[in-house]
Amino acid sequence: MIEFLEGTLVEKSSTHCVLQSSGVAFFLPVSLSSIEKLPKAGSSVRLFTHLAVREDDLTLYGFASGEERQLFRQLIQVSGIGPKLALTVLSGLQASQLRQAVQDGDIRRLSSISGIGKKTAERMVLELRDRFAKEPGLFDPALPPEAKPQEDAVQALMALGFKEADARKRVSRGAKSAPSASVEELVRQALSS
């Protein structure tokens, strides 16, 4: 509904910020990682938003990046995790750390976040692991740009029925022989080998 807000940062604390835009001040709950990325009060800023609608409440949440908002939206789809708990999760771990913990099935690390018990951590792993696998590199800013076609090629091969380890080995061989190959070329090479 509201993609983002641009305006002047009026105030920020550990749990929220106030953004003034076109004469209206918006109170936005935000994660600690977003707070750390915000400039000082009085600066111009753009925050991506998510409007959570409940029977008796409308809350507009703010995020420093579109990737963090996407992760928030995936978290609130897990049964037992609402918007406030999702924000707590994003405050407890960086996006790439959270993604890694889910992919590794690291229940202990996930349940160390305030408000997340063992059962909720297990549900997070169960419900989010496949979603994260479909979006490789989305929450990992350390992934170099040249690795993106390789990751896309691996995902394409997995969609064709290859096991992940075999797909990665084939794509890696193709990338060594042609480092700047496109996704299509990498898939073709993998299929022919």
N, CA, C and O atoms as a DFTB+ gen file, in Angstrom:
772 C
 N C O
     1  1       0.814      -1.191       0.000
     2  2       0.000       0.000       0.000
     3  2       0.862       1.261       0.000
     4  3       0.711       2.116      -0.873
     5  1       1.760       1.379       0.970
     6  2       2.708       2.502       1.002
     7  2       4.094       1.891       0.822
     8  3       4.590       1.212       1.721
     9  1       4.717       2.121      -0.317
    10  2       6.000       1.499      -0.657
    11  2       7.142       2.038       0.195
    12  3       7.925       1.270       0.753
    13  1       7.233       3.365       0.294
    14  2       8.283       3.982       1.112
    15  2       7.867       5.386       1.486
    16  3       6.931       5.943       0.912
    17  1       8.569       5.959       2.457
    18  2       8.379       7.344       2.869
    19  2       9.711       8.056       2.744
    20  3      10.752       7.513       3.115
    21  1       9.676       9.274       2.219
    22  2      10.868      10.122       2.159
    23  2      10.582      11.383       2.939
    24  3       9.500      11.959       2.827
    25  1      11.531      11.808       3.714
    26  2      11.337      13.022       4.474
    27  2      12.499      13.276       5.402
    28  3      13.609      12.789       5.190
    29  1      12.220      14.053       6.444
    30  2      13.237      14.421       7.421
    31  2      13.101      13.555       8.655
    32  3      12.008      13.399       9.199
    33  1      14.208      12.996       9.093
    34  2      14.225      12.200      10.310
    35  2      14.156      13.150      11.499
    36  3      15.079      13.929      11.735
    37  1      13.061      13.079      12.243
    38  2      12.854      13.979      13.373
    39  2      13.464      13.407      14.642
    40  3      14.068      14.130      15.434
    41  1      13.297      12.083      14.829
    42  2      13.753      11.446      16.066
    43  2      14.007       9.971      15.798
    44  3      13.363       9.361      14.945
    45  1      14.956       9.404      16.539
    46  2      15.165       7.960      16.472
    47  2      15.550       7.440      17.843
    48  3      16.267       8.097      18.597
    49  1      15.057       6.238      18.156
    50  2      15.390       5.576      19.418
    51  2      15.720       4.130      19.082
    52  3      15.834       3.783      17.907
    53  1      15.873       3.292      20.077
    54  2      16.237       1.898      19.815
    55  2      15.084       1.072      19.251
    56  3      15.306      -0.033      18.757
    57  1      13.854       1.589      19.316
    58  2      12.701       0.816      18.848
    59  2      11.890       1.478      17.752
    60  3      11.088       0.816      17.094
    61  1      12.082       2.768      17.545
    62  2      11.260       3.474      16.557
    63  2      11.975       4.720      16.038
    64  3      13.023       5.125      16.542
    65  1      11.367       5.305      15.018
    66  2      11.818       6.619      14.551
    67  2      10.583       7.422      14.157
    68  3       9.505       6.867      13.946
    69  1      10.760       8.717      14.064
    70  2       9.698       9.607      13.601
    71  2      10.213      10.292      12.348
    72  3      11.275      10.913      12.354
    73  1       9.448      10.169      11.281
    74  2       9.818      10.723       9.986
    75  2       8.769      11.733       9.558
    76  3       7.583      11.412       9.494
    77  1       9.203      12.958       9.264
    78  2       8.274      13.986       8.807
    79  2       8.312      14.053       7.287
    80  3       9.371      14.223       6.683
    81  1       7.142      13.918       6.685
    82  2       7.036      13.943       5.229
    83  2       5.794      14.738       4.836
    84  3       4.684      14.395       5.242
    85  1       5.973      15.791       4.054
    86  2       4.858      16.633       3.570
    87  2       3.985      17.147       4.708
    88  3       2.760      17.170       4.591
    89  1       4.603      17.555       5.795
    90  2       3.868      18.129       6.908
    91  2       3.227      17.120       7.841
    92  3       2.542      17.509       8.787
    93  1       3.434      15.828       7.596
    94  2       2.875      14.785       8.459
    95  2       4.038      14.036       9.107
    96  3       4.997      13.667       8.429
    97  1       3.952      13.812      10.414
    98  2       4.986      13.057      11.127
    99  2       4.503      11.622      11.304
   100  3       3.426      11.384      11.851
   101  1       5.308      10.668      10.838
   102  2       4.977       9.248      10.925
   103  2       5.813       8.589      12.011
   104  3       7.035       8.737      12.039
   105  1       5.144       7.853      12.915
   106  2       5.803       7.066      13.942
   107  2       5.993       5.674      13.352
   108  3       5.014       5.005      13.018
   109  1       7.249       5.227      13.219
   110  2       7.550       3.948      12.581
   111  2       8.364       3.051      13.505
   112  3       9.510       3.377      13.814
   113  1       7.799       1.926      13.955
   114  2       8.632       0.950      14.658
   115  2       9.683       0.407      13.671
   116  3       9.358       0.101      12.524
   117  1      10.921       0.293      14.117
   118  2      12.009      -0.193      13.259
   119  2      12.903      -1.143      14.048
   120  3      12.880      -1.159      15.279
   121  1      13.690      -1.934      13.322
   122  2      14.627      -2.857      13.974
   123  2      15.911      -2.111      14.348
   124  3      16.178      -1.016      13.853
   125  1      16.691      -2.725      15.225
   126  2      17.976      -2.128      15.609
   127  2      18.911      -1.990      14.416
   128  3      19.653      -1.013      14.318
   129  1      18.881      -2.965      13.509
   130  2      19.772      -2.882      12.354
   131  2      19.390      -1.699      11.458
   132  3      20.268      -1.074      10.863
   133  1      18.108      -1.387      11.354
   134  2      17.693      -0.206      10.581
   135  2      18.098       1.073      11.297
   136  3      18.554       2.027      10.666
   137  1      17.931       1.091      12.623
   138  2      18.312       2.278      13.410
   139  2      19.790       2.598      13.199
   140  3      20.167       3.761      13.050
   141  1      20.631       1.546      13.188
   142  2      22.067       1.751      13.007
   143  2      22.404       2.359      11.657
   144  3      23.411       3.053      11.520
   145  1      21.566       2.101      10.656
   146  2      21.832       2.607       9.309
   147  2      21.274       4.012       9.083
   148  3      21.614       4.663       8.094
   149  1      20.423       4.481       9.990
   150  2      19.818       5.801       9.816
   151  2      20.815       6.916      10.136
   152  3      21.655       6.764      11.023
   153  1      20.721       8.039       9.411
   154  2      21.595       9.177       9.718
   155  2      21.109       9.882      10.986
   156  3      20.130       9.458      11.599
   157  1      21.784      10.937      11.368
   158  2      21.386      11.681      12.567
   159  2      20.071      12.433      12.309
   160  3      19.695      12.686      11.164
   161  1      19.390      12.780      13.400
   162  2      18.129      13.521      13.311
   163  2      18.349      14.821      12.541
   164  3      19.384      15.472      12.682
   165  1      17.362      15.187      11.727
   166  2      17.454      16.390      10.903
   167  2      17.894      16.090       9.483
   168  3      17.827      16.963       8.617
   169  1      18.344      14.864       9.228
   170  2      18.793      14.464       7.892
   171  2      17.623      13.969       7.052
   172  3      16.589      13.550       7.574
   173  1      17.811      14.027       5.764
   174  2      16.824      13.496       4.830
   175  2      17.013      11.982       4.737
   176  3      18.142      11.490       4.716
   177  1      15.901      11.249       4.681
   178  2      15.983       9.793       4.690
   179  2      14.815       9.184       3.912
   180  3      13.757       9.796       3.767
   181  1      15.035       7.964       3.415
   182  2      13.977       7.179       2.771
   183  2      13.867       5.860       3.522
   184  3      14.861       5.160       3.713
   185  1      12.658       5.528       3.946
   186  2      12.413       4.270       4.631
   187  2      11.369       3.466       3.861
   188  3      10.318       3.988       3.490
   189  1      11.669       2.194       3.627
   190  2      10.691       1.287       3.041
   191  2       9.704       0.927       4.145
   192  3      10.075       0.881       5.318
   193  1       8.456       0.671       3.781
   194  2       7.441       0.466       4.801
   195  2       6.617      -0.788       4.562
   196  3       6.547      -1.320       3.454
   197  1       6.001      -1.237       5.639
   198  2       5.015      -2.324       5.596
   199  2       3.878      -1.928       6.521
   200  3       4.103      -1.618       7.691
   201  1       2.657      -1.936       6.002
   202  2       1.487      -1.596       6.799
   203  2       0.865      -2.881       7.322
   204  3       0.385      -3.704       6.543
   205  1       0.872      -3.054       8.641
   206  2       0.251      -4.223       9.276
   207  2      -1.154      -3.828       9.707
   208  3      -1.335      -2.868      10.456
   209  1      -2.142      -4.569       9.236
   210  2      -3.540      -4.265       9.522
   211  2      -4.101      -5.342      10.440
   212  3      -4.068      -6.530      10.119
   213  1      -4.611      -4.915      11.569
   214  2      -5.289      -5.805      12.513
   215  2      -6.685      -5.241      12.750
   216  3      -6.994      -4.130      12.319
   217  1      -7.517      -6.003      13.429
   218  2      -8.888      -5.549      13.684
   219  2      -8.940      -4.181      14.342
   220  3      -9.759      -3.340      13.973
   221  1      -8.073      -3.960      15.309
   222  2      -8.124      -2.724      16.085
   223  2      -6.866      -1.860      15.953
   224  3      -6.655      -0.947      16.752
   225  1      -6.026      -2.148      14.939
   226  2      -4.743      -1.454      14.877
   227  2      -4.202      -1.400      13.450
   228  3      -4.272      -2.379      12.707
   229  1      -3.669      -0.255      13.086
   230  2      -2.914      -0.084      11.839
   231  2      -1.524       0.398      12.248
   232  3      -1.392       1.452      12.870
   233  1      -0.500      -0.358      11.906
   234  2       0.862       0.044      12.262
   235  2       1.721       0.040      11.013
   236  3       1.744      -0.935      10.263
   237  1       2.425       1.139      10.797
   238  2       3.331       1.265       9.671
   239  2       4.753       1.020      10.178
   240  3       5.265       1.787      10.994
   241  1       5.390      -0.055       9.691
   242  2       6.748      -0.419      10.102
   243  2       7.737       0.132       9.076
   244  3       7.434       0.194       7.884
   245  1       8.920       0.531       9.544
   246  2       9.940       1.097       8.669
   247  2      11.174       0.219       8.565
   248  3      11.542      -0.478       9.511
   249  1      11.815       0.265       7.382
   250  2      13.011      -0.555       7.125
   251  2      14.012       0.257       6.318
   252  3      13.638       1.007       5.416
   253  1      15.284       0.100       6.650
   254  2      16.339       0.830       5.955
   255  2      16.546       0.308       4.530
   256  3      17.048       1.037       3.674
   257  1      16.163      -0.952       4.270
   258  2      16.348      -1.514       2.925
   259  2      15.143      -2.354       2.527
   260  3      14.396      -2.845       3.374
   261  1      14.973      -2.506       1.229
   262  2      13.906      -3.351       0.707
   263  2      14.115      -4.809       1.070
   264  3      13.147      -5.544       1.268
   265  1      15.378      -5.240       1.159
   266  2      15.687      -6.625       1.521
   267  2      15.238      -6.941       2.946
   268  3      14.705      -8.017       3.219
   269  1      15.462      -5.980       3.854
   270  2      15.045      -6.204       5.236
   271  2      13.521      -6.277       5.314
   272  3      12.977      -7.086       6.066
   273  1      12.834      -5.441       4.543
   274  2      11.371      -5.492       4.527
   275  2      10.884      -6.836       3.985
   276  3       9.925      -7.404       4.508
   277  1      11.537      -7.343       2.947
   278  2      11.159      -8.633       2.380
   279  2      11.345      -9.750       3.405
   280  3      10.503     -10.643       3.509
   281  1      12.432      -9.706       4.155
   282  2      12.671     -10.699       5.195
   283  2      11.605     -10.594       6.283
   284  3      11.124     -11.615       6.774
   285  1      11.235      -9.380       6.662
   286  2      10.163      -9.147       7.632
   287  2       8.867      -9.786       7.136
   288  3       8.170     -10.455       7.899
   289  1       8.548      -9.582       5.871
   290  2       7.312     -10.143       5.309
   291  2       7.334     -11.666       5.298
   292  3       6.294     -12.304       5.467
   293  1       8.502     -12.248       5.103
   294  2       8.597     -13.705       5.157
   295  2       8.464     -14.205       6.593
   296  3       7.860     -15.250       6.832
   297  1       9.019     -13.471       7.541
   298  2       8.928     -13.872       8.945
   299  2       7.486     -13.854       9.441
   300  3       7.078     -14.758      10.170
   301  1       6.704     -12.838       9.058
   302  2       5.334     -12.764       9.576
   303  2       4.420     -13.811       8.940
   304  3       3.279     -13.973       9.372
   305  1       4.902     -14.519       7.925
   306  2       4.136     -15.624       7.354
   307  2       4.338     -16.923       8.134
   308  3       3.600     -17.888       7.936
   309  1       5.326     -16.949       9.009
   310  2       5.562     -18.126       9.849
   311  2       4.528     -18.118      10.967
   312  3       4.355     -17.108      11.648
   313  1       3.839     -19.243      11.159
   314  2       2.806     -19.278      12.195
   315  2       3.438     -19.038      13.564
   316  3       4.464     -19.625      13.910
   317  1       2.795     -18.157      14.331
   318  2       3.302     -17.822      15.657
   319  2       4.182     -16.585      15.683
   320  3       4.576     -16.135      16.759
   321  1       4.501     -16.023      14.515
   322  2       5.334     -14.811      14.478
   323  2       4.513     -13.662      13.900
   324  3       4.111     -13.683      12.736
   325  1       4.276     -12.662      14.743
   326  2       3.579     -11.457      14.319
   327  2       4.582     -10.363      13.996
   328  3       5.791     -10.572      14.102
   329  1       4.090      -9.205      13.606
   330  2       4.996      -8.105      13.237
   331  2       5.967      -7.677      14.337
   332  3       7.137      -7.414      14.057
   333  1       5.498      -7.604      15.583
   334  2       6.390      -7.162      16.668
   335  2       7.501      -8.179      16.909
   336  3       8.656      -7.806      17.110
   337  1       7.151      -9.460      16.888
   338  2       8.174     -10.493      17.091
   339  2       9.125     -10.547      15.898
   340  3      10.322     -10.776      16.075
   341  1       8.611     -10.341      14.692
   342  2       9.468     -10.314      13.498
   343  2      10.493      -9.183      13.608
   344  3      11.653      -9.353      13.233
   345  1      10.063      -8.034      14.122
   346  2      10.977      -6.911      14.315
   347  2      12.028      -7.251      15.374
   348  3      13.189      -6.861      15.246
   349  1      11.623      -7.975      16.413
   350  2      12.570      -8.417      17.440
   351  2      13.599      -9.362      16.839
   352  3      14.784      -9.282      17.163
   353  1      13.147     -10.261      15.961
   354  2      14.061     -11.195      15.295
   355  2      15.073     -10.422      14.462
   356  3      16.267     -10.721      14.502
   357  1      14.605      -9.427      13.706
   358  2      15.504      -8.624      12.869
   359  2      16.456      -7.774      13.712
   360  3      17.537      -7.403      13.255
   361  1      16.047      -7.470      14.941
   362  2      16.932      -6.732      15.852
   363  2      17.963      -7.662      16.468
   364  3      19.058      -7.229      16.827
   365  1      17.614      -8.954      16.595
   366  2      18.507      -9.918      17.233
   367  2      19.612     -10.431      16.335
   368  3      20.703     -10.744      16.813
   369  1      19.347     -10.522      15.035
   370  2      20.338     -11.020      14.073
   371  2      20.306     -10.175      12.809
   372  3      19.247      -9.709      12.387
   373  1      21.468      -9.982      12.212
   374  2      21.524      -9.339      10.899
   375  2      20.826     -10.256       9.891
   376  3      20.727     -11.461      10.118
   377  1      20.350      -9.698       8.793
   378  2      19.612     -10.479       7.797
   379  2      20.413     -11.675       7.298
   380  3      19.872     -12.776       7.194
   381  1      21.690     -11.479       6.988
   382  2      22.509     -12.587       6.479
   383  2      22.734     -13.647       7.556
   384  3      22.788     -14.836       7.244
   385  1      22.865     -13.233       8.818
   386  2      23.039     -14.187       9.911
   387  2      21.769     -15.004      10.125
   388  3      21.828     -16.210      10.362
   389  1      20.627     -14.338      10.040
   390  2      19.347     -15.023      10.201
   391  2      19.152     -16.042       9.093
   392  3      18.736     -17.175       9.335
   393  1      19.455     -15.623       7.882
   394  2      19.314     -16.528       6.743
   395  2      20.219     -17.751       6.910
   396  3      19.803     -18.878       6.644
   397  1      21.441     -17.525       7.346
   398  2      22.387     -18.627       7.532
   399  2      21.917     -19.571       8.636
   400  3      22.017     -20.790       8.497
   401  1      21.403     -19.008       9.734
   402  2      20.919     -19.836      10.843
   403  2      19.741     -20.700      10.399
   404  3      19.637     -21.859      10.798
   405  1      18.860     -20.144       9.579
   406  2      17.714     -20.909       9.075
   407  2      18.203     -22.009       8.139
   408  3      17.765     -23.153       8.253
   409  1      19.099     -21.679       7.222
   410  2      19.594     -22.674       6.273
   411  2      20.375     -23.782       6.962
   412  3      20.331     -24.932       6.526
   413  1      21.089     -23.451       8.035
   414  2      21.866     -24.454       8.777
   415  2      21.017     -25.227       9.782
   416  3      21.475     -26.211      10.364
   417  1      19.766     -24.773       9.985
   418  2      18.913     -25.411      10.979
   419  2      19.427     -25.185      12.398
   420  3      19.276     -26.046      13.264
   421  1      20.036     -24.022      12.631
   422  2      20.653     -23.694      13.921
   423  2      19.574     -23.235      14.917
   424  3      19.378     -22.039      15.135
   425  1      18.886     -24.209      15.510
   426  2      17.784     -23.940      16.438
   427  2      18.278     -23.172      17.668
   428  3      17.594     -22.274      18.159
   429  1      19.457     -23.525      18.155
   430  2      19.982     -22.860      19.351
   431  2      20.181     -21.362      19.101
   432  3      19.813     -20.537      19.937
   433  1      20.753     -21.020      17.968
   434  2      20.987     -19.603      17.667
   435  2      19.674     -18.845      17.501
   436  3      19.534     -17.723      17.988
   437  1      18.710     -19.463      16.812
   438  2      17.427     -18.804      16.607
   439  2      16.670     -18.648      17.921
   440  3      16.049     -17.612      18.159
   441  1      16.717     -19.665      18.773
   442  2      15.978     -19.588      20.043
   443  2      16.683     -18.696      21.068
   444  3      16.135     -18.441      22.140
   445  1      17.884     -18.223      20.755
   446  2      18.564     -17.283      21.652
   447  2      17.990     -15.867      21.505
   448  3      18.279     -14.991      22.321
   449  1      17.181     -15.649      20.466
   450  2      16.542     -14.348      20.262
   451  2      15.382     -14.226      21.243
   452  3      14.605     -15.166      21.407
   453  1      15.265     -13.084      21.887
   454  2      14.200     -12.851      22.857
   455  2      12.828     -13.089      22.221
   456  3      12.515     -12.528      21.171
   457  1      12.017     -13.926      22.870
   458  2      10.668     -14.196      22.376
   459  2      10.556     -15.401      21.465
   460  3       9.448     -15.824      21.135
   461  1      11.695     -15.967      21.047
   462  2      11.682     -17.133      20.169
   463  2      12.061     -18.363      20.993
   464  3      13.185     -18.482      21.481
   465  1      11.105     -19.267      21.134
   466  2      11.369     -20.512      21.842
   467  2      11.817     -21.582      20.858
   468  3      11.938     -21.332      19.659
   469  1      12.060     -22.772      21.382
   470  2      12.559     -23.867      20.550
   471  2      11.557     -24.240      19.455
   472  3      11.947     -24.455      18.308
   473  1      10.273     -24.318      19.802
   474  2       9.263     -24.711      18.810
   475  2       9.118     -23.664      17.704
   476  3       8.980     -24.011      16.531
   477  1       9.150     -22.388      18.081
   478  2       9.059     -21.329      17.075
   479  2      10.292     -21.348      16.182
   480  3      10.186     -21.142      14.973
   481  1      11.452     -21.593      16.764
   482  2      12.687     -21.680      15.979
   483  2      12.606     -22.843      14.987
   484  3      13.029     -22.713      13.838
   485  1      12.069     -23.964      15.425
   486  2      11.913     -25.119      14.534
   487  2      10.946     -24.801      13.395
   488  3      11.177     -25.195      12.252
   489  1       9.849     -24.077      13.712
   490  2       8.899     -23.677      12.666
   491  2       9.556     -22.729      11.671
   492  3       9.314     -22.820      10.467
   493  1      10.392     -21.815      12.177
   494  2      11.098     -20.878      11.292
   495  2      11.952     -21.651      10.293
   496  3      11.925     -21.369       9.095
   497  1      12.704     -22.616      10.788
   498  2      13.566     -23.416       9.911
   499  2      12.716     -24.162       8.890
   500  3      13.007     -24.147       7.695
   501  1      11.673     -24.806       9.369
   502  2      10.816     -25.609       8.502
   503  2      10.147     -24.769       7.416
   504  3      10.126     -25.162       6.249
   505  1       9.603     -23.616       7.796
   506  2       8.829     -22.804       6.862
   507  2       9.674     -21.861       6.008
   508  3       9.254     -21.489       4.912
   509  1      10.859     -21.465       6.486
   510  2      11.656     -20.479       5.745
   511  2      12.788     -21.066       4.918
   512  3      13.252     -20.422       3.977
   513  1      13.243     -22.259       5.238
   514  2      14.406     -22.831       4.548
   515  2      14.196     -22.880       3.034
   516  3      15.070     -22.461       2.276
   517  1      13.053     -23.385       2.593
   518  2      12.789     -23.484       1.148
   519  2      12.638     -22.113       0.502
   520  3      13.093     -21.899      -0.622
   521  1      12.000     -21.185       1.211
   522  2      11.838     -19.831       0.652
   523  2      13.194     -19.166       0.441
   524  3      13.416     -18.510      -0.576
   525  1      14.097     -19.337       1.402
   526  2      15.421     -18.740       1.275
   527  2      16.214     -19.402       0.153
   528  3      16.973     -18.732      -0.547
   529  1      16.045     -20.699      -0.021
   530  2      16.767     -21.410      -1.078
   531  2      16.334     -20.922      -2.456
   532  3      17.127     -20.945      -3.398
   533  1      15.079     -20.480      -2.584
   534  2      14.570     -19.985      -3.870
   535  2      15.081     -18.591      -4.184
   536  3      14.977     -18.135      -5.323
   537  1      15.637     -17.902      -3.179
   538  2      16.129     -16.544      -3.376
   539  2      17.588     -16.440      -2.940
   540  3      17.895     -15.705      -2.002
   541  1      18.493     -17.163      -3.602
   542  2      19.894     -17.138      -3.162
   543  2      20.492     -15.749      -3.299
   544  3      20.287     -15.050      -4.291
   545  1      21.239     -15.375      -2.271
   546  2      21.950     -14.101      -2.333
   547  2      21.124     -12.881      -2.015
   548  3      21.675     -11.787      -1.893
   549  1      19.777     -13.035      -1.870
   550  2      18.947     -11.862      -1.646
   551  2      19.325     -11.119      -0.375
   552  3      19.337      -9.889      -0.353
   553  1      19.635     -11.866       0.690
   554  2      19.946     -11.236       1.958
   555  2      21.420     -11.360       2.300
   556  3      21.797     -11.218       3.463
   557  1      22.244     -11.618       1.324
   558  2      23.673     -11.770       1.579
   559  2      24.439     -10.739       0.760
   560  3      24.838     -11.022      -0.370
   561  1      24.652      -9.531       1.321
   562  2      25.325      -8.487       0.566
   563  2      26.766      -8.830       0.208
   564  3      27.361      -8.161      -0.637
   565  1      27.346      -9.865       0.836
   566  2      28.726     -10.231       0.542
   567  2      28.844     -11.018      -0.766
   568  3      29.953     -11.241      -1.251
   569  1      27.718     -11.440      -1.340
   570  2      27.747     -12.206      -2.573
   571  2      28.224     -11.302      -3.714
   572  3      27.565     -10.305      -4.007
   573  1      29.344     -11.619      -4.363
   574  2      29.840     -10.754      -5.427
   575  2      28.918     -10.798      -6.642
   576  3      28.254     -11.809      -6.867
   577  1      28.862      -9.710      -7.439
   578  2      27.951      -9.645      -8.573
   579  2      28.163     -10.775      -9.584
   580  3      27.204     -11.251     -10.192
   581  1      29.417     -11.204      -9.763
   582  2      29.680     -12.261     -10.743
   583  2      29.135     -13.613     -10.281
   584  3      28.988     -14.525     -11.094
   585  1      28.834     -13.756      -8.989
   586  2      28.300     -15.021      -8.469
   587  2      26.800     -15.154      -8.711
   588  3      26.256     -16.254      -8.619
   589  1      26.128     -14.049      -9.018
   590  2      24.676     -14.078      -9.213
   591  2      24.275     -14.990     -10.367
   592  3      23.382     -15.815     -10.171
   593  1      24.877     -14.901     -11.573
   594  2      24.513     -15.828     -12.641
   595  2      24.765     -17.285     -12.252
   596  3      23.999     -18.173     -12.628
   597  1      25.831     -17.527     -11.506
   598  2      26.141     -18.889     -11.071
   599  2      25.050     -19.408     -10.134
   600  3      24.609     -20.550     -10.265
   601  1      24.617     -18.572      -9.191
   602  2      23.551     -18.981      -8.273
   603  2      22.254     -19.230      -9.023
   604  3      21.543     -20.192      -8.735
   605  1      21.940     -18.361      -9.992
   606  2      20.727     -18.538     -10.794
   607  2      20.794     -19.828     -11.607
   608  3      19.787     -20.519     -11.760
   609  1      21.972     -20.154     -12.125
   610  2      22.148     -21.385     -12.890
   611  2      21.968     -22.608     -11.986
   612  3      21.357     -23.598     -12.391
   613  1      22.497     -22.538     -10.771
   614  2      22.324     -23.638      -9.820
   615  2      20.840     -23.839      -9.530
   616  3      20.357     -24.971      -9.511
   617  1      20.120     -22.746      -9.304
   618  2      18.686     -22.849      -9.019
   619  2      17.925     -23.427     -10.214
   620  3      16.991     -24.209     -10.038
   621  1      18.324     -23.043     -11.421
   622  2      17.668     -23.571     -12.626
   623  2      17.888     -25.079     -12.732
   624  3      16.960     -25.823     -13.049
   625  1      19.113     -25.529     -12.469
   626  2      19.408     -26.964     -12.520
   627  2      18.640     -27.729     -11.441
   628  3      18.160     -28.837     -11.679
   629  1      18.531     -27.134     -10.269
   630  2      17.767     -27.789      -9.203
   631  2      16.290     -27.893      -9.591
   632  3      15.629     -28.880      -9.266
   633  1      15.775     -26.881     -10.281
   634  2      14.384     -26.930     -10.755
   635  2      14.200     -28.037     -11.787
   636  3      13.101     -28.570     -11.942
   637  1      15.281     -28.385     -12.496
   638  2      15.229     -29.465     -13.482
   639  2      15.424     -30.841     -12.845
   640  3      15.365     -31.858     -13.536
   641  1      15.655     -30.878     -11.531
   642  2      15.758     -32.153     -10.830
   643  2      17.139     -32.536     -10.346
   644  3      17.302     -33.602      -9.751
   645  1      18.143     -31.699     -10.581
   646  2      19.490     -32.005     -10.092
   647  2      19.568     -31.784      -8.588
   648  3      18.879     -30.920      -8.048
   649  1      20.398     -32.556      -7.919
   650  2      20.674     -32.323      -6.509
   651  2      21.577     -31.094      -6.423
   652  3      22.354     -30.818      -7.337
   653  1      21.466     -30.355      -5.306
   654  2      22.198     -29.096      -5.189
   655  2      23.705     -29.278      -5.347
   656  3      24.347     -28.495      -6.048
   657  1      24.277     -30.294      -4.712
   658  2      25.730     -30.504      -4.786
   659  2      26.174     -30.755      -6.223
   660  3      27.188     -30.213      -6.663
   661  1      25.422     -31.574      -6.955
   662  2      25.752     -31.866      -8.351
   663  2      25.607     -30.617      -9.213
   664  3      26.447     -30.349     -10.072
   665  1      24.537     -29.851      -8.980
   666  2      24.307     -28.618      -9.741
   667  2      25.446     -27.627      -9.512
   668  3      25.934     -27.012     -10.459
   669  1      25.867     -27.473      -8.263
   670  2      26.956     -26.535      -7.955
   671  2      28.264     -26.978      -8.611
   672  3      29.020     -26.146      -9.113
   673  1      28.533     -28.284      -8.610
   674  2      29.760     -28.790      -9.211
   675  2      29.772     -28.519     -10.722
   676  3      30.779     -28.076     -11.274
   677  1      28.648     -28.787     -11.372
   678  2      28.562     -28.569     -12.822
   679  2      28.697     -27.088     -13.181
   680  3      29.403     -26.729     -14.124
   681  1      28.006     -26.231     -12.413
   682  2      28.064     -24.790     -12.693
   683  2      29.466     -24.259     -12.416
   684  3      29.963     -23.413     -13.160
   685  1      30.101     -24.738     -11.369
   686  2      31.456     -24.312     -11.035
   687  2      32.426     -24.647     -12.171
   688  3      33.272     -23.829     -12.532
   689  1      32.299     -25.863     -12.737
   690  2      33.149     -26.243     -13.873
   691  2      32.934     -25.309     -15.060
   692  3      33.889     -24.874     -15.704
   693  1      31.669     -25.008     -15.339
   694  2      31.356     -24.117     -16.461
   695  2      31.857     -22.706     -16.234
   696  3      32.321     -22.055     -17.170
   697  1      31.769     -22.222     -14.995
   698  2      32.215     -20.866     -14.673
   699  2      33.730     -20.739     -14.764
   700  3      34.241     -19.666     -15.086
   701  1      34.457     -21.825     -14.483
   702  2      35.922     -21.783     -14.598
   703  2      36.352     -21.634     -16.047
   704  3      37.300     -20.910     -16.352
   705  1      35.646     -22.328     -16.943
   706  2      36.025     -22.249     -18.353
   707  2      35.539     -20.955     -19.013
   708  3      36.148     -20.485     -19.973
   709  1      34.443     -20.378     -18.501
   710  2      33.909     -19.122     -19.055
   711  2      33.414     -18.257     -17.897
   712  3      32.225     -18.285     -17.578
   713  1      34.312     -17.481     -17.254
   714  2      33.960     -16.717     -16.054
   715  2      32.831     -15.701     -16.245
   716  3      32.102     -15.416     -15.294
   717  1      32.670     -15.152     -17.445
   718  2      31.623     -14.139     -17.651
   719  2      30.407     -14.712     -18.375
   720  3      29.658     -13.971     -19.011
   721  1      30.209     -16.023     -18.280
   722  2      29.086     -16.673     -18.964
   723  2      27.757     -16.253     -18.340
   724  3      27.670     -15.991     -17.141
   725  1      26.719     -16.196     -19.187
   726  2      25.382     -15.864     -18.713
   727  2      24.761     -17.094     -18.049
   728  3      25.319     -18.190     -18.102
   729  1      23.621     -16.900     -17.435
   730  2      22.912     -18.006     -16.780
   731  2      22.599     -19.097     -17.792
   732  3      22.805     -20.280     -17.524
   733  1      22.097     -18.690     -18.965
   734  2      21.724     -19.657     -20.007
   735  2      22.936     -20.479     -20.455
   736  3      22.846     -21.696     -20.621
   737  1      24.075     -19.793     -20.650
   738  2      25.286     -20.497     -21.075
   739  2      25.757     -21.476     -20.004
   740  3      26.174     -22.591     -20.317
   741  1      25.690     -21.061     -18.748
   742  2      26.101     -21.942     -17.656
   743  2      25.204     -23.176     -17.563
   744  3      25.691     -24.284     -17.337
   745  1      23.905     -22.987     -17.735
   746  2      22.970     -24.117     -17.695
   747  2      23.232     -25.047     -18.865
   748  3      23.248     -26.265     -18.694
   749  1      23.440     -24.483     -20.070
   750  2      23.725     -25.295     -21.255
   751  2      24.987     -26.139     -21.051
   752  3      24.994     -27.336     -21.340
   753  1      26.049     -25.509     -20.552
   754  2      27.305     -26.225     -20.301
   755  2      27.104     -27.334     -19.270
   756  3      27.631     -28.437     -19.418
   757  1      26.333     -27.026     -18.223
   758  2      26.093     -28.018     -17.163
   759  2      25.315     -29.206     -17.699
   760  3      25.583     -30.346     -17.321
   761  1      24.361     -28.950     -18.570
   762  2      23.545     -30.024     -19.121
   763  2      24.333     -30.894     -20.112
   764  3      24.084     -32.092     -20.247
   765  1      25.282     -30.262     -20.794
   766  2      26.051     -31.023     -21.801
   767  2      27.179     -31.831     -21.163
   768  3      27.700     -32.757     -21.785
   769  1      27.567     -31.488     -19.920
   770  2      28.680     -32.229     -19.280
   771  2      28.187     -33.474     -18.567
   772  3      28.984     -34.206     -17.981
